Amino acid sequence: MFETFRIKAQAVGAEVHRAATGAAALDLVLAVLGREGVGEAPGERAVWCEGPILGPLVDREALVRRFPGLSFDVTREQSAGSRVGITEFDWALAATGTVAQDATDPRKRLASMLPETHVAVFPAARMLPDLDALLERIDPTKSRYIACVTGPSRTADIERVLTIGVHGPKKLVLIAVDGEMGVA
């Protein structure tokens, strides 16, 4: 199922990785931060909305020393001024190359929608075949806001001129993590 997901996600412009462990996924996230030139200057910053997958592995102080523009305080201002946003997603849908999360917490939406590069980490074990399978697992009394992300943001005007990144990130980096995760 992962191969189908990878093909579909890459077809819509996402960069896709698979990590054997949470530590390997963390290394991939740090590589993206380095590649994107995260720093203290406006437009170079990053926000990280921690979750159960990488949260236990993150040494906040060490990461902020390495990437001075990195913040774990996810606010509208921090997110809007950031080049990179890192979040954790709950599921992935193989049929469309989509990642999905319960985004009731607005920090997840801010970190995933406002920066120009979004890094989405998700458990490979939570890969589902399609949207129908996802809808069977969602409890609407607990999840008030479900976000589904398929590729970088794109739109086209009436003349069919494609523009990337108008309503969200220009780049989407997806990292599937193997093994058991703390995600419910």
C-alpha positions in Angstrom: 0.0 0.0 0.0 2.9 2.4 0.7 4.1 2.1 -2.9 0.7 3.2 -4.1 0.7 6.1 -1.6 4.2 7.2 -2.7 3.3 7.1 -6.4 0.1 9.1 -5.9 1.7 11.7 -3.5 4.7 12.2 -5.9 2.3 12.6 -8.8 0.8 15.7 -7.1 4.2 17.2 -6.2 4.9 15.9 -2.7 8.4 14.7 -1.6 8.0 11.3 0.1 10.3 9.4 2.5 10.0 6.3 4.7 11.9 6.0 7.9 12.5 2.7 9.7 12.4 4.4 13.2 11.3 7.7 14.8 15.0 8.6 15.1 15.5 8.2 11.4 12.4 10.3 10.8 13.8 13.0 13.1 17.0 13.0 11.0 14.9 13.5 7.8 13.1 16.4 9.4 16.4 18.0 10.5 17.8 17.5 7.0 14.8 19.5 5.6 15.4 22.3 8.2 19.0 22.5 7.0 18.1 22.3 3.3 15.5 25.1 3.7 18.1 27.3 5.5 16.1 27.7 8.7 17.5 30.7 10.7 16.7 33.7 12.8 15.9 36.2 10.0 12.3 36.9 9.0 11.2 34.4 6.4 13.8 31.8 7.5 12.0 30.6 10.7 10.3 27.3 11.4 7.5 26.2 13.7 7.1 22.7 15.1 3.8 21.4 16.4 5.0 18.4 18.4 3.0 15.2 18.6 3.3 11.6 19.9 5.5 10.3 17.0 8.6 12.5 17.3 7.8 14.5 20.5 9.5 12.0 22.8 12.7 12.2 20.7 12.9 15.9 20.4 15.5 17.8 22.5 14.0 21.3 22.1 17.0 23.2 23.5 19.5 21.4 21.3 17.3 21.9 18.2 16.8 25.6 18.9 20.6 26.0 19.3 21.2 24.2 16.0 18.3 26.1 14.2 18.0 29.5 16.0 14.8 30.3 14.0 13.0 27.2 15.2 10.0 27.7 17.6 7.8 25.2 19.4 5.4 28.0 20.2 3.0 27.7 17.3 1.0 31.0 17.0 -0.5 32.7 13.9 2.4 35.2 13.9 5.1 32.6 14.3 3.6 30.4 11.6 3.0 33.2 9.1 6.6 34.3 9.4 8.0 30.8 9.0 9.5 29.1 6.0 8.9 25.6 7.4 6.1 24.0 9.5 6.4 20.5 11.0 3.3 18.6 12.1 2.3 15.0 12.7 -0.6 13.4 10.9 -2.8 10.5 12.1 -3.4 8.7 8.8 -2.4 8.4 5.2 -4.7 7.4 2.3 -3.0 5.2 -0.4 -5.5 5.8 -3.2 -4.8 9.6 -3.3 -1.4 10.1 -1.6 -3.2 12.1 1.0 -2.4 12.6 4.7 -5.1 13.2 7.2 -5.3 14.4 10.8 -7.7 15.5 13.5 -6.8 19.2 13.3 -9.2 20.3 16.0 -6.1 21.9 17.7 -5.6 25.2 15.7 -1.8 24.9 16.2 -1.8 22.0 13.8 -3.6 24.0 11.1 -1.3 27.0 11.6 1.9 25.0 11.3 0.7 23.0 8.3 -0.9 25.8 6.3 1.0 29.1 6.7 4.7 28.2 6.1 5.8 27.7 2.5 7.2 24.2 3.3 5.2 21.7 5.3 6.8 18.6 6.7 4.1 16.0 7.7 5.2 13.0 9.7 2.8 10.0 10.0 2.8 6.4 11.2 3.1 4.0 8.3 1.0 1.5 10.2 -1.9 4.0 10.0 -2.0 3.8 6.1 -5.5 3.3 4.9 -6.7 2.3 1.4 -9.0 5.3 0.8 -11.2 8.0 2.2 -14.1 5.6 3.0 -11.7 3.7 5.3 -10.8 6.9 7.0 -14.4 8.0 7.5 -15.1 4.6 9.2 -12.5 5.4 11.8 -13.5 9.0 12.7 -15.7 9.7 15.6 -17.5 13.1 14.8 -18.2 13.6 18.5 -14.5 13.8 19.2 -13.0 15.1 16.0 -14.5 18.5 15.0 -12.0 19.4 12.3 -10.4 16.8 10.0 -7.7 18.1 7.7 -6.8 16.1 4.5 -3.7 17.3 2.6 -2.9 16.1 -0.9 0.2 17.7 -2.3 1.4 21.3 -2.2 -1.3 24.0 -2.4 -2.3 24.7 -6.0 -4.9 26.7 -7.9 -5.5 27.8 -11.4 -7.3 30.8 -12.7 -9.9 30.9 -15.5 -7.1 30.9 -18.1 -5.8 27.7 -16.5 -2.6 29.3 -15.3 -1.4 27.0 -12.4 0.0 28.7 -9.3 1.6 26.8 -6.5 1.4 27.9 -2.9 -1.4 30.5 -3.0 -3.6 28.9 -0.4 -1.0 26.9 1.5 2.5 25.5 1.3 4.5 25.5 -1.9 6.3 22.3 -0.8 5.0 19.2 1.0 7.5 16.7 2.5 5.8 13.5 3.8 7.6 11.1 6.1 6.1 7.7 6.9 7.5 6.2 10.1 7.6 2.4 10.5 7.1 0.7 13.9 4.6 1.3 16.7 3.9 4.9 17.5 2.0 6.6 20.3 -0.7 7.8 18.0 -4.2 6.5 19.1 
